[in-house]
Amino acid sequence: PPPPPDPLVSVCLVTRNRAALLQQALASIEAQDYPSIQLILVDDGSDKPEAIDLLERLVPRLAARGWRVIRQPHLFHTVARNRAADEASGEFLLFMDDDNVAEPNEVSVLIRAAMATGAHVLTCGRHIFSGEAPPLPSAPPHHIWMPLGNVPVIGLLQNCIGDMNFLVRRDTFAELGGFFTGSRGYAFERDFFRRAWLAGKRLEVVPQLLYHYRHT
């Protein structure tokens, strides 16, 4: 029998007024080696002319691939992330910020790990860099960060599981009620990881550096 189809991954990308950085993030998603990707780009109330112009030009380009651009008033990134998840069709969601740059194999590696382990939430290591230019393969990162993993006692005091760039099963995200939206200064991913652990979900760290985190 033919192998089962690759599960659809919806990349939930949120942006606001960072046109140059958004183009780098988009390029890294378009370069993924995984074949079954849907992009849901939510603009959280951009009001700078260059950002608005880019969004208008992106609509037909992304629509040609079945990808979507959603624009909303400025309601803060966490509301926009939940909106992206609500609009997604994939079995899995990959959350990503507009100042991150994915390695070409990020989605494929995370999906293989999810299918092999049955994990509900997966995170990974990251390169950390700074500046407006995209990361160069020849340039070493400032440093790297590899999450320790699902250690609940330590996780009460410090985020040891991962960053906002993570993969989650869409039904798990919905079951947990998405991201908490009550405070703009809240550690949203850390809260989500805690709630996932308390609900008995399996959290795994893939011990590879699969994206670049821009320190701003």
Disulfide bonds with the S-S distance in Angstrom:
none
